[in-house]
Amino acid sequence: MRKPVSEFVTAAACALFLLASLALGSSGCGKEERDYSKDLLAAATALSEEESAHALVNAAVSPLEGESGMAVSVQGDAWIDLREPALEARFTVLGMEISLRYTQGHAYLKAGGNWYSLSAEGMGVSEKLPSSLMGVVKTLPELLSASVSVDYLGERKVGSFDCAELEVYPDFKSLSEVEQVGRLAEDLGLTPEELQEILSGSNLEMRVCIQKGKPVIRQVYVAADVSLSSFNEELGLGLLPEKGRLELTAEFPEYGVEVAVEAPPEARPFKGL
């Protein structure tokens, strides 16, 4: 029986999983006829030991056709320790500065000058979710060899880097059969089949830009249809559409960065913005 869970949190966690998989699992580029699936697998084996990354994040949610509600955009930076795991992030949302921290199994949000503690239970997911996400990253070779095909789209510039852009097509059935993905689904309150169903029905688009001549990911684009009703309720916003299109672009200018995350000295229980 599926546990109560925010579909937005589920979709966001899935996007993070796919994003992390691509961020650590992509390789160099070449001519159009090159077999990029083999490149992905080879680089996944080499780069799954990456310790940290700096990401420039741009995200937007827009109403699906026929839906009311605001379009919302988010911009900011995130510093991610993939070993702990830990996260320090700073974003601008609706003109408001928001910070996020994750350390030692606890998540915190800063808004309006105050720090709040975020309960996994209150968001409808397991406390084990972050460690499950990191566990998925560590099984990249298995994931990529079983479940991903790619198309070469052409060359493009990301920051100062010359890159090859790829369209990525995950095989959701194969992903759901991987042991670590099953653990992730459980921590999201889902069966692997339910996770597969959510992803399959989300009109998922994924593109990745890879630096030419190096096994380094420089940009990931993920887009998916998501349900936002539970997210509106949990955050006390009431502004977002019931159903929307989530688009996330993350650029990775640096890997191996120093990430020092400390829990805020005082944090109130989060009860909505």
Residue frames relative to the residue before (quaternion, step in Angstrom):
aa qw qx qy qz dx dy dz
M 1.0000 0.0000 0.0000 0.0000 0.00 0.00 0.00
R 0.4320 -0.7117 0.4921 0.2543 3.57 -0.79 0.99
K 0.3995 -0.7072 0.5350 0.2327 3.57 -0.94 0.95
P 0.5821 -0.5462 0.4414 0.4099 3.62 -1.18 0.43
V 0.1571 0.7856 -0.5814 0.1421 3.61 -0.80 0.94
S 0.5080 -0.6256 0.4956 0.3240 3.55 -1.08 0.70
E 0.4090 -0.7201 0.4964 0.2604 3.59 -0.69 1.03
F 0.6102 0.5423 -0.3644 0.4481 3.56 1.10 -0.58
V 0.6387 0.5107 -0.3280 0.4729 3.60 0.96 -0.85
T 0.6279 0.5323 -0.3283 0.4633 3.56 1.02 -0.80
A 0.6885 0.4760 -0.2866 0.4661 3.57 0.81 -1.00
A 0.6507 0.5158 -0.3194 0.4567 3.58 0.98 -0.83
A 0.6481 0.5067 -0.3173 0.4716 3.58 0.98 -0.84
C 0.6378 0.5137 -0.3257 0.4725 3.58 1.00 -0.80
A 0.6427 0.5172 -0.3239 0.4632 3.58 0.98 -0.84
L 0.6360 0.5216 -0.3250 0.4667 3.57 1.00 -0.80
F 0.6335 0.5316 -0.3231 0.4601 3.55 0.99 -0.87
L 0.6949 0.4625 -0.2771 0.4758 3.57 0.86 -0.96
L 0.6268 0.5418 -0.3207 0.4591 3.54 1.08 -0.80
A 0.6682 0.4902 -0.2952 0.4754 3.58 0.90 -0.96
S 0.6307 0.5440 -0.3331 0.4419 3.56 1.01 -0.83
L 0.7004 0.4504 -0.2693 0.4838 3.56 0.93 -0.90
A 0.6361 0.5572 -0.3365 0.4144 3.58 0.97 -0.84
L 0.7608 0.3246 -0.1884 0.5295 3.57 1.09 -0.64
G 0.7494 0.4528 -0.2062 0.4369 3.57 1.20 -0.21
S 0.5881 0.5814 -0.3790 0.4153 3.59 1.07 0.57
S 0.2711 -0.8084 0.5147 0.0900 3.54 -1.13 0.69
G 0.7668 -0.3730 0.2816 0.4399 3.53 -1.39 -0.22
C 0.4033 -0.7360 0.5043 0.2033 3.55 -1.28 0.20
G 0.0582 -0.7954 0.6024 0.0330 3.55 -1.29 0.10
K 0.7882 -0.2616 0.2089 0.5164 3.56 -0.94 -0.84
E 0.7104 -0.4948 0.3049 0.3969 3.51 -1.27 0.45
E 0.7051 0.4761 -0.2806 0.4443 3.60 0.99 -0.79
R 0.4285 0.7082 -0.4616 0.3189 3.61 1.22 -0.01
D 0.4328 -0.6846 0.5235 0.2645 3.57 -1.11 0.72
Y 0.1919 -0.8313 0.5148 0.0845 3.56 -0.05 1.30
S 0.5367 0.6034 -0.4185 0.4156 3.61 1.16 -0.35
K 0.6571 0.4903 -0.3083 0.4825 3.59 1.00 -0.79
D 0.6092 0.5433 -0.3438 0.4642 3.58 1.09 -0.69
L 0.6423 0.5305 -0.3185 0.4524 3.56 0.96 -0.88
L 0.6837 0.4901 -0.2898 0.4565 3.57 0.86 -0.95
A 0.6634 0.5094 -0.3129 0.4500 3.60 0.89 -0.91
A 0.6961 0.4658 -0.2766 0.4712 3.59 0.94 -0.87
A 0.5845 0.5703 -0.3750 0.4387 3.58 1.10 -0.61
T 0.6466 0.5154 -0.3126 0.4675 3.56 0.97 -0.86
A 0.7135 0.4647 -0.2553 0.4580 3.59 0.97 -0.87
L 0.8003 0.3666 -0.1521 0.4495 3.57 0.94 -0.90
S 0.4716 0.6736 -0.4569 0.3392 3.61 1.20 0.01
E 0.6221 0.5217 -0.3402 0.4744 3.60 1.31 -0.10
E 0.3593 0.7340 -0.4972 0.2915 3.62 1.27 0.10
E 0.3617 -0.7854 0.4710 0.1749 3.59 -0.81 1.02
S 0.8229 -0.0354 0.0803 0.5613 3.59 0.95 -0.78
A 0.0895 -0.7906 0.6043 0.0417 3.54 -1.30 0.36
H 0.2656 -0.7034 0.6343 0.1799 3.52 -1.33 0.53
A 0.0679 -0.8152 0.5753 -0.0013 3.58 -0.76 1.05
L 0.2455 -0.7014 0.6493 0.1617 3.53 -1.16 0.78
V 0.1135 -0.8489 0.5161 -0.0069 3.55 -0.43 1.24
N 0.0199 0.7452 -0.6664 0.0099 3.53 -1.08 0.89
A 0.0431 0.7999 -0.5947 0.0690 3.57 -0.74 1.07
A 0.0333 -0.7862 0.6171 0.0077 3.55 -1.18 0.60
V 0.1325 -0.7461 0.6471 0.0837 3.53 -1.19 0.73
S 0.0008 -0.7945 0.6067 -0.0285 3.58 -0.81 1.01
P 0.5729 -0.6098 0.4125 0.3602 3.61 -1.05 0.67
L 0.4486 -0.6307 0.5502 0.3134 3.56 -1.12 0.63
E 0.6851 -0.4845 0.3371 0.4269 3.59 -1.22 0.40
G 0.8033 0.2546 -0.2159 0.4932 3.55 -0.86 1.03
E 0.6221 0.5328 -0.3367 0.4645 3.59 1.29 -0.14
S 0.3280 -0.7018 0.5908 0.2254 3.57 -1.18 0.63
G 0.4745 0.6653 -0.4892 0.3048 3.56 -1.29 0.11
M 0.5824 -0.6175 0.4243 0.3154 3.53 -1.29 0.43
A 0.3725 -0.6281 0.6206 0.2857 3.50 -1.34 0.40
V 0.0903 -0.8111 0.5779 -0.0033 3.58 -0.82 1.00
S 0.1208 -0.7883 0.5995 0.0672 3.57 -0.99 0.83
V 0.1576 -0.7668 0.6195 0.0581 3.54 -1.24 0.65
Q 0.0106 0.7817 -0.6233 0.0156 3.56 -0.98 0.91
G 0.3390 0.7580 -0.5220 0.1951 3.56 -1.08 0.62
D 0.4871 -0.6333 0.5254 0.2926 3.50 -1.42 -0.25
A 0.0662 -0.7763 0.6251 0.0479 3.54 -1.19 0.63
W 0.1476 -0.7522 0.6379 0.0740 3.53 -1.09 0.87
I 0.0917 -0.8464 0.5235 -0.0353 3.54 -0.49 1.26
D 0.1834 -0.7321 0.6484 0.0999 3.54 -0.90 1.02
L 0.2453 -0.8262 0.4946 0.1123 3.57 -0.34 1.24
R 0.6260 0.5561 -0.3364 0.4308 3.58 1.25 -0.23
E 0.6726 0.5564 -0.3157 0.3719 3.60 0.87 -0.91
P 0.3236 0.5751 -0.1637 -0.7334 1.81 1.27 -2.13
A 0.0720 -0.7785 0.6218 0.0470 3.57 -1.29 0.36
L 0.1063 -0.7978 0.5932 0.0176 3.54 -1.21 0.63
E 0.0194 -0.7327 0.6799 0.0251 3.53 -1.17 0.77
A 0.1026 0.8137 -0.5609 0.1130 3.60 -0.62 1.09
R 0.0974 -0.7756 0.6223 0.0411 3.54 -1.16 0.72
F 0.0062 -0.8233 0.5633 -0.0696 3.56 -0.68 1.17
T 0.2694 -0.6942 0.6327 0.2125 3.52 -1.41 0.27
V 0.0362 0.7919 -0.6033 0.0869 3.56 -0.70 1.17
L 0.8362 -0.0603 0.0014 0.5452 3.61 -0.70 1.09
G 0.7038 -0.4732 0.2529 0.4656 3.57 1.01 0.85
M 0.6297 0.5254 -0.3265 0.4700 3.59 1.28 0.05
E 0.3915 -0.7074 0.5427 0.2276 3.54 -1.03 0.89
I 0.0036 -0.7955 0.6041 -0.0470 3.57 -0.80 1.07
S 0.1275 -0.7745 0.6158 0.0679 3.56 -1.01 0.86
L 0.1383 -0.7683 0.6201 0.0781 3.54 -1.18 0.67
R 0.0202 -0.7764 0.6297 0.0173 3.55 -1.12 0.72
Y 0.0058 -0.7544 0.6555 0.0343 3.52 -1.18 0.64
T 0.2238 0.7630 -0.5782 0.1830 3.56 -0.74 1.09
Q 0.8578 0.0659 -0.0767 0.5040 3.54 -1.12 0.79
G 0.7375 -0.4622 0.2245 0.4383 3.54 0.95 0.94
H 0.6916 0.4365 -0.2777 0.5041 3.60 1.24 0.13
A 0.2360 -0.7731 0.5776 0.1139 3.56 -1.08 0.83
Y 0.0945 -0.7952 0.5989 0.0056 3.56 -1.08 0.84
L 0.1430 -0.7704 0.6179 0.0643 3.54 -1.19 0.68
K 0.1543 -0.7747 0.6074 0.0840 3.57 -1.02 0.87
A 0.1495 0.7674 -0.6057 0.1480 3.56 -0.74 1.13
G 0.8318 0.1349 -0.1175 0.5254 3.57 -0.96 0.86
G 0.6897 -0.4969 0.2758 0.4488 3.57 1.12 0.62
N 0.6928 0.4486 -0.2721 0.4947 3.62 1.26 -0.09
W 0.3491 -0.7107 0.5721 0.2137 3.56 -1.17 0.69
Y 0.0987 -0.7791 0.6183 0.0312 3.55 -1.10 0.85
S 0.3536 -0.6973 0.5747 0.2417 3.57 -1.13 0.62
L 0.2540 -0.7667 0.5767 0.1223 3.55 -0.98 0.94
S 0.2643 -0.7774 0.5557 0.1305 3.56 -0.73 1.06
A 0.4508 -0.6753 0.5109 0.2824 3.58 -0.85 0.96
E 0.6242 0.5462 -0.3326 0.4489 3.56 1.03 -0.79
G 0.6677 0.5064 -0.3012 0.4550 3.57 0.99 -0.85
M 0.6929 0.4393 -0.2716 0.5030 3.58 1.16 -0.57
G 0.5330 -0.6809 0.3795 0.3291 3.59 1.27 0.08
V 0.6427 0.4766 -0.3435 0.4917 3.59 1.17 0.54
S 0.6046 -0.5869 0.4113 0.3476 3.55 -1.30 0.31
E 0.5781 -0.5708 0.4601 0.3583 3.56 -1.24 0.53
K 0.6458 0.5451 -0.3088 0.4364 3.58 1.20 -0.50
L 0.4102 0.7634 -0.4440 0.2278 3.59 1.26 -0.20
P 0.6729 0.4907 -0.3405 0.4364 3.69 0.73 -0.85
S 0.6709 0.4786 -0.3143 0.4712 3.60 0.92 -0.84
S 0.6139 0.5378 -0.3498 0.4600 3.61 1.11 -0.61
L 0.6297 0.5283 -0.3312 0.4633 3.59 1.02 -0.78
M 0.6688 0.4849 -0.2999 0.4771 3.57 0.97 -0.86
G 0.6101 0.5519 -0.3445 0.4522 3.56 1.11 -0.65
V 0.6201 0.5314 -0.3357 0.4694 3.56 1.08 -0.72
V 0.6264 0.5432 -0.3343 0.4482 3.59 0.98 -0.86
K 0.6889 0.4978 -0.2861 0.4424 3.60 0.95 -0.85
T 0.6954 0.4219 -0.2844 0.5075 3.62 1.23 -0.23
L 0.1942 0.8409 -0.4879 0.1310 3.58 1.20 0.51
P 0.6474 0.5161 -0.3664 0.4246 3.66 0.76 -0.80
E 0.6557 0.4995 -0.3097 0.4741 3.60 0.95 -0.84
L 0.6621 0.5193 -0.3095 0.4429 3.59 0.91 -0.92
L 0.7354 0.4531 -0.2475 0.4389 3.53 0.75 -1.06
S 0.6527 0.5117 -0.3291 0.4515 3.59 1.00 -0.72
A 0.7338 0.4333 -0.2349 0.4675 3.58 1.10 -0.65
S 0.8628 0.2818 -0.0433 0.4176 3.53 0.96 -0.74
V 0.7384 0.4271 -0.2468 0.4598 3.66 1.07 -0.11
S 0.0220 -0.7356 0.6759 0.0399 3.52 -1.15 0.79
V 0.1715 -0.8072 0.5612 0.0638 3.57 -1.12 0.60
D 0.1967 -0.7298 0.6382 0.1463 3.54 -1.34 0.45
Y 0.4062 -0.6916 0.5461 0.2417 3.54 -1.05 0.81
L 0.2098 -0.8117 0.5379 0.0881 3.61 -0.72 1.08
G 0.6802 -0.4397 0.3080 0.4992 3.59 1.14 -0.53
E 0.5870 -0.5682 0.4418 0.3708 3.55 -1.33 -0.15
R 0.0813 0.7808 -0.6179 0.0429 3.56 -1.17 0.61
K 0.4693 -0.6625 0.5200 0.2652 3.52 -1.32 0.45
V 0.0321 -0.7583 0.6509 0.0161 3.57 -1.00 0.88
G 0.7836 -0.0660 -0.0115 0.6176 3.57 -0.25 1.28
S 0.7700 -0.2864 0.2438 0.5155 3.57 -0.72 -1.08
F 0.5947 0.6094 -0.3373 0.4014 3.58 1.31 0.01
D 0.3403 -0.6902 0.6015 0.2142 3.56 -1.07 0.84
C 0.0214 -0.8376 0.5415 -0.0686 3.56 -0.66 1.13
A 0.3498 -0.6457 0.6223 0.2711 3.48 -1.45 0.18
E 0.2527 -0.7706 0.5676 0.1417 3.59 -0.94 0.90
L 0.1094 -0.8067 0.5807 0.0077 3.55 -0.86 1.07
E 0.3032 -0.6775 0.6339 0.2175 3.54 -1.23 0.63
V 0.1723 -0.8105 0.5575 0.0519 3.57 -0.76 1.10
Y 0.1137 -0.8019 0.5863 0.0178 3.57 -0.89 1.02
P 0.1814 -0.7975 0.5649 0.1093 3.63 -0.20 1.20
D 0.3249 -0.6846 0.6138 0.2213 3.55 -1.25 0.58
F 0.2905 -0.8182 0.4689 0.1623 3.59 -0.06 1.29
K 0.6160 0.5414 -0.3587 0.4459 3.60 1.04 -0.64
S 0.6650 0.4904 -0.3053 0.4734 3.59 0.90 -0.89
L 0.6328 0.5362 -0.3324 0.4488 3.58 0.99 -0.80
S 0.6762 0.5157 -0.3013 0.4313 3.57 0.91 -0.91
E 0.6680 0.5105 -0.2956 0.4537 3.59 1.20 -0.43
V 0.5346 0.6073 -0.4141 0.4172 3.61 1.28 -0.10
E 0.5680 -0.6504 0.3832 0.3280 3.59 -0.81 1.03
Q 0.6990 0.4768 -0.2916 0.4461 3.60 0.79 -0.95
V 0.6109 0.5304 -0.3505 0.4718 3.59 1.13 -0.60
G 0.6040 0.5523 -0.3452 0.4593 3.57 1.11 -0.67
R 0.6405 0.5094 -0.3175 0.4791 3.59 1.04 -0.75
L 0.6261 0.5308 -0.3313 0.4654 3.57 1.03 -0.81
A 0.6496 0.5172 -0.3170 0.4584 3.57 0.90 -0.91
E 0.6411 0.5315 -0.3232 0.4494 3.58 0.95 -0.88
D 0.6880 0.4769 -0.2843 0.4674 3.59 0.95 -0.86
L 0.6443 0.4739 -0.3160 0.5104 3.58 1.28 -0.28
G 0.5152 -0.6506 0.4097 0.3788 3.58 1.29 -0.01
L 0.6018 0.5600 -0.3338 0.4613 3.57 1.23 0.52
T 0.4249 -0.6007 0.5837 0.3434 3.50 -1.33 0.19
P 0.6392 -0.5099 0.3803 0.4321 3.63 -1.14 0.33
E 0.6292 0.5389 -0.3337 0.4499 3.57 1.07 -0.72
E 0.6528 0.5014 -0.3133 0.4736 3.59 1.02 -0.76
L 0.6192 0.5263 -0.3364 0.4758 3.58 1.05 -0.74
Q 0.6400 0.5211 -0.3121 0.4706 3.56 0.98 -0.88
E 0.6590 0.5207 -0.3064 0.4480 3.58 0.95 -0.89
I 0.6447 0.5225 -0.3215 0.4561 3.59 0.97 -0.87
L 0.6928 0.4710 -0.2783 0.4699 3.56 0.86 -0.96
S 0.6593 0.5248 -0.3127 0.4383 3.58 0.95 -0.88
G 0.7437 0.4107 -0.2221 0.4784 3.57 1.06 -0.71
S 0.5616 0.6564 -0.3587 0.3537 3.59 1.27 0.06
N 0.3689 -0.7267 0.4934 0.3040 3.63 1.27 -0.03
L 0.1033 0.8549 -0.4975 0.1046 3.54 0.99 0.95
E 0.0537 -0.7497 0.6590 0.0279 3.53 -1.10 0.87
M 0.0134 0.8003 -0.5986 0.0324 3.57 -0.95 0.86
R 0.0475 0.7752 -0.6285 0.0427 3.54 -0.92 0.97
V 0.0933 -0.8006 0.5915 0.0221 3.55 -1.04 0.78
C 0.2130 -0.7620 0.6007 0.1145 3.56 -1.03 0.86
I 0.1411 -0.8089 0.5708 0.0057 3.54 -0.78 1.14
Q 0.4992 -0.6707 0.4632 0.2937 3.56 -0.87 0.98
K 0.4652 -0.6813 0.4920 0.2782 3.55 -0.93 0.89
G 0.8348 0.2251 -0.1758 0.4706 3.56 -0.94 0.95
K 0.7599 0.2632 -0.1763 0.5676 3.62 1.26 -0.06
P 0.4549 -0.6758 0.4997 0.2943 3.60 -1.13 0.62
V 0.4096 0.7190 -0.4440 0.3437 3.58 0.70 1.13
I 0.3217 -0.7216 0.5836 0.1876 3.56 -0.89 0.99
R 0.1311 -0.8118 0.5650 0.0675 3.58 -0.92 0.86
Q 0.8073 0.0023 -0.0237 0.5896 3.61 1.15 -0.35
V 0.0696 -0.7598 0.6449 0.0439 3.53 -1.18 0.73
Y 0.0949 -0.7616 0.6393 0.0475 3.56 -1.04 0.89
V 0.0163 0.7795 -0.6246 0.0454 3.57 -0.86 1.04
A 0.0183 0.7831 -0.6212 0.0245 3.60 -0.94 0.90
A 0.1075 0.7916 -0.5923 0.1047 3.57 -1.00 0.85
D 0.4585 -0.6291 0.5476 0.3067 3.55 -1.26 0.51
V 0.0203 -0.8157 0.5770 -0.0368 3.60 -0.86 0.98
S 0.3994 -0.6595 0.5778 0.2676 3.53 -1.30 0.47
L 0.1693 -0.8374 0.5184 0.0363 3.58 -0.74 1.09
S 0.4079 0.7440 -0.4646 0.2535 3.61 1.23 -0.05
S 0.6838 0.4690 -0.2941 0.4753 3.61 0.88 -0.87
F 0.6258 0.5402 -0.3350 0.4519 3.57 1.07 -0.75
N 0.6134 0.5376 -0.3339 0.4725 3.59 1.01 -0.79
E 0.6895 0.4944 -0.2778 0.4506 3.55 0.88 -0.99
E 0.6911 0.4994 -0.2884 0.4357 3.59 0.87 -0.96
L 0.7434 0.3816 -0.2197 0.5035 3.59 0.99 -0.81
G 0.4155 -0.7260 0.4637 0.2920 3.59 1.22 -0.18
L 0.3795 0.7547 -0.4630 0.2684 3.58 1.12 0.61
G 0.0582 -0.8353 0.5397 0.0875 3.56 0.63 -1.14
L 0.5705 0.6242 -0.3630 0.3913 3.59 1.25 0.27
L 0.6661 0.5371 -0.2980 0.4231 3.54 1.09 -0.73
P 0.5712 -0.5773 0.4396 0.3837 3.59 -1.18 0.42
E 0.6202 -0.5351 0.4133 0.3978 3.57 -1.24 0.42
K 0.7780 0.0576 -0.0153 0.6254 3.54 1.07 -0.83
G 0.0366 0.8286 -0.5538 0.0738 3.55 -0.82 0.98
R 0.4527 -0.6319 0.5505 0.3045 3.51 -1.39 0.08
L 0.1806 -0.7820 0.5923 0.0710 3.56 -0.65 1.18
E 0.0178 -0.7816 0.6233 -0.0134 3.59 -0.82 1.03
L 0.0328 -0.8087 0.5855 -0.0460 3.55 -0.75 1.11
T 0.0239 -0.7711 0.6363 -0.0043 3.55 -0.87 1.03
A 0.0153 -0.7926 0.6091 -0.0231 3.56 -0.83 1.02
E 0.1532 -0.7620 0.6244 0.0772 3.55 -0.87 1.03
F 0.2059 -0.7851 0.5781 0.0843 3.55 -1.07 0.82
P 0.0957 -0.8344 0.5414 0.0391 3.61 0.10 1.26
E 0.8114 0.1504 -0.0482 0.5627 3.59 1.15 -0.58
Y 0.0914 -0.7295 0.6726 0.0842 3.50 -1.30 0.64
G 0.7707 0.3468 -0.2469 0.4741 3.57 -1.22 0.37
V 0.3583 0.7393 -0.4918 0.2886 3.58 1.13 0.66
E 0.5284 -0.6012 0.4847 0.3528 3.56 -1.25 0.40
V 0.0399 -0.7870 0.6155 -0.0130 3.57 -0.87 1.01
A 0.0308 0.7923 -0.6049 0.0736 3.57 -0.46 1.25
V 0.0215 0.8175 -0.5700 0.0801 3.56 -0.38 1.25
E 0.0455 -0.7906 0.6106 -0.0033 3.57 -0.82 1.04
A 0.5189 -0.6138 0.4898 0.3377 3.56 -1.10 0.67
P 0.5000 -0.6426 0.4729 0.3367 3.64 -0.94 0.78
P 0.5801 -0.6312 0.3848 0.3421 3.61 -0.99 0.79
E 0.7886 0.0862 -0.0469 0.6070 3.58 1.09 -0.67
A 0.0890 0.7901 -0.5987 0.0965 3.56 -0.80 1.04
R 0.3085 -0.7587 0.5506 0.1618 3.54 -0.79 1.09
P 0.5747 -0.5517 0.4492 0.4045 3.60 -1.16 0.39
F 0.4168 -0.7266 0.4887 0.2440 3.59 -0.84 0.95
K 0.0271 -0.8119 0.5825 -0.0282 3.58 -0.86 1.03
G 0.7349 -0.3677 0.2183 0.5264 3.58 1.22 0.44
L 0.5136 -0.6482 0.4722 0.3051 3.54 -1.22 0.61
